[in-house]
Each structure stands twice: as structure tokens, then as C-alpha cells.
Amino acid sequence: MPWPAALLPLAADTPDPAASVKEAHESVTNAASFIEENWAGWLYLGLKILLILVIAAALRSLVRKSLTKLITRMNRGAEAVEGMALGGLLVNAERRRQRSEAIGSVLRSVASFLILGTASLMVLGALGINLGPLLASAGVAGVAIGFGARNLVTDFLSGVFMILEDQYGVGDKIDAGVASGEVVEVGLRVTKLRGDNGEIWYVRNGEIKRIGNLSQGWATAGVDIQVKPQESLPRIREVVAAIADRMAKETPWDERLWGPVEVLGLVEVLLASMTVRVSAKTMPGQQFAVERELRWRIKEAFDEAGIGIVGGLPPADEEEDAADPSAAVAPPSALANPASPQALATAPIPAPAPAPAGSGSPRITK
């Protein structure tokens, strides 16, 4: 039966199954040929990238383990020193551990950034990506970020060097110029201090130009005593030496005193007083407590020995001798002189004289 005329165009548009199969066969053949021609290059590229990543991961792990072992060895050295005599006073193991951990964290981060960054650039180069524009753009961006965040970079670098040089640590009392107090936290960008009144200071590391650490090494306690010029200096030295001997044998002053209490001598001689200076080497940060205790003991000992301190109450005999005899005499009065104007002004007015007898009031006559 022949096709209707209306259906002839539709029959013409219907794809030939044989042609479709032929096209699919050609496509598969071309794909297979392409894969067969390039599989060696792809395999080489994949193995190259895999080798780069494996080497980078192995190198990163090796560097991090080496840094960890180095930090552990530093901590062991701090613990060994702490077990020695006065080791706990000279080296703080916890502070040494925190410092080493901070340094190790910075070094591990820098090593990971360098290794992984280099591996990423090598992978991009293996993929055939042109690294010239990328590196140029990264350089320009780095310069722009450096100018825009120069304060941040300065703070970070200053913090790194402060930690590496161990300029101060947690628990130290420092004077940073812009603020002073006890170190609460040491960061790579900001140092946190607690002031004497309890306030918290956040000081950027880049703003610290000079640091005075009051908790390293040793400190000096100094006390100035003002006594009367007639006091015996050998007697004063003897009393202070007795105080120092008793104080050095008592707890906790036997640990806080790192040297003998010495009388350095006279620092000022005046008509009404002379100043004797007493000094002692103490544990860092304990000089103020030692000064207060010395003043307390010196005051009690001087009162018992009868040594007069300028500003205190005079002894009873001196108080009687110093009494002014004229204090009980009243000041002279102007009324004591009868010829003085004040005496004349206070004199009573005399009564008028009486009229003579027989005399009356005048009479008016014409």
C-alpha cells in the first residue's frame, strides 16, 4: 500500500537507524582514539601531581615533628633547671613552656605556609597554567596589603621578636611606657596588662618602644630613715643589724631576701635631722613587701632602743626641757599703764560738782 501524500514529508524526516548507529560508532571510535593517544600524558600528569602532593605532605609532617621534638627538648631542659637549687626562682618552667609553644606554633605555621604554597604553585605549573600573571597579581596585592596593614605587620613582627627574645612573660610586672602592670597574656599582636588598680590594658606590640621588666633577675629594697642629728650612728647600725639577723631567719623573709640587709650610710645631714639609708637585695617583685616589713621592724626597734625618729613624739625629758617658761606669762596689756590712751579712755567719768547754797536760778528783770 503506497504512503499517502500528506505523510511523505514525515517519512522523509525520520532518521535512518543505520545512520544513527554509524554516527555513534564514529563518535566512540574517535573518543577511544583520543584516549589512546593521550592516556600516557594524563597518567604522567596525574602521577606528577600526586608525587608533588605526597612529597609536600611528607615534608610538612617531617618539619612539624622536628619542631615538636625541639620544643619538647626545650621543656625538658627547663624542668631540669627547675629541679636545681634556686631553679624555681630563676626559671619558670610554665612560662618557658608557654614561650616554646608559642614559638613552635609560629614556626609550624610558617613552614606549612611555605611548603603548601610551593606545592600549589608546582601543581598549577604542571597543569599548564601560566604563573607569570598570577605571581605578578599576588605581588601587587601583597604590596597593597602591606601598605594598608603596615601597623598589623609591625605588631606581628614585634610580637614574634618579643617572644623569641623572652623579653617578658605571663606573670611579669613590666613598664611598657604607654602602660605598666602585670602581664596577663602575651600575643603576637597585643599584650594584655593588669594595672595596679585592676584595670586591663591592651597594648599593641608595635607601640612598645622600650620595656622595663621588674620581675627578672633581682630587685632592691631601699628604706630611708630620718633620725635626730644627736643620735649615735654606731648604735643605729647595731640595731638595724639585729633586725636584719632576725628577719633573715623568719619565714617567708628567708626566701624573699637574697642578700643581707645593709646600712649604706648617711645620704643627707641637716640641722634638724639626718637620713640613714638601708638596702637589701630581694626576690623580683617582692621589694615593696620587704620595704614595708623593714619599716615596721625598724620603728618598733628604735622605740625600744630610745632612738628618736624625726616626725615622732619627743621623749618626756625632752618635752619638759623644751617647755617655754614664758608660755605661762600673759602678754603685756596696754591697760597696765595708767597714762596710756587706752587706760584713760576706760577711766570713769567724774560726777558734776553740786551748786553753792543760796544760789538759785537766775531771775530775769525788766
ZIBELRA-V255034 format. One line per field, one symbol per residue. phi: phi as a letter, one per 40 degrees, with the letter a starting at -180 (. if undefined). burial: b if it has 9 or more other ideal C-beta (glycine too) atoms within 8 Angstrom, else e. Layout:
phi=???
burial=???
This chain:
phi=.cccccccccccccccdccccccccccccccccccccbcccccccccccccccccccccccccccccccccccccccccccccccgccccbccccccccccccccccccccccccccccccccccccgccccccccccccccccccccbccccccccccccccccfcaacgcbbbcgcaaicccabbcbbbbbbcccgcbbbbccccccabbccbbgabbbbbbbcbccccccdcccccccccccccccbcccccccbaccbcchcbabbcbaabbbbbacbcdgbcccccccccccccccccccgccbchcccccccccccccccccccccbcccccccdccccccccccccccccgcbcdbcbc
burial=eeeeeeebeeeeeeeeeeebeeeeeeeeeeeeeeeeeeeeeeeebeebbeebbebbeebbeebbeebbebbeebbeebbebbeeeebeeebebebbbbbbbbbbebbbeebbeebbebbebbbbbbeeeebeebeeeeeeeeeeebeeeeeebbbbebbbebbeeeebbbebbbebeebbbebeebbbbbbbbbbeeeeebebbbeebeebebbbeeebbbebbbbbbbebeeebbbebbbbbbebbbeeeebbebbeeebebeebeeeeeebbbbbbbbbbbbebbeebbebbbebbbebbeeeebbbbeeeeeeeebeeeeeeeeeeeeeeeeeeeebeebbeeeeeeeeeeeeeeeeeeeeee
